[in-house]
Amino acid sequence: MNGPALHDPHAPASWRIALPHTAAAVPVARALVRTALAELEHAADSDTAELLTAELVANAVEHTKGDRPIELVVELLPTGCQVEVHDPDPSPPGDLTIPDPSGEPDPWQEHGRGLLLIRALSSSCGHRPTDSGKAVWFRLPAVPHQRNPL
């Protein structure tokens, strides 16, 4: 059998799953990211990965039309992880990589902080066109797992 060994910690691994174009996709995406990161010795911070994944998936559901599924791609690398959300809308995602020059989001508004969180908490983020729309992504660096001394 050729290819990376199943237990090689340096071999990249990836998961790809179609999610419904509904709010139900958010907890499914969070669970997939949590599961993907749980088994790695030097995974990215799971709480941050779940939060940012939830933001990307919620944005894809809220800001794209139609009922075509969205797709979650989680790639684990020795240097951390990259999470992508693919949706059918080719339009770039607001102010993901170039902050809104008007400043911070209005503290009285319910929306408007997701992209700010992604920019602030990820090591890098962006978007790219795909054959069927776009992919919006973020990266997180690997961190050692904290062992419970008890």
Protein Blocks (a to p, Z undefined) as FASTA:
>chain_A
ZZjdfklmkbccdddddddfbfklmmmmmmmmmmmmmmpmbbcdfklmmmmmmmmmmmmm
mmpgcjbdcdddddddfkbccdddddfbfbdehjlmlccfkbpadfkbmbhjlmmmmmmm
mmbdcddddfklpadddddddddddddfZZ
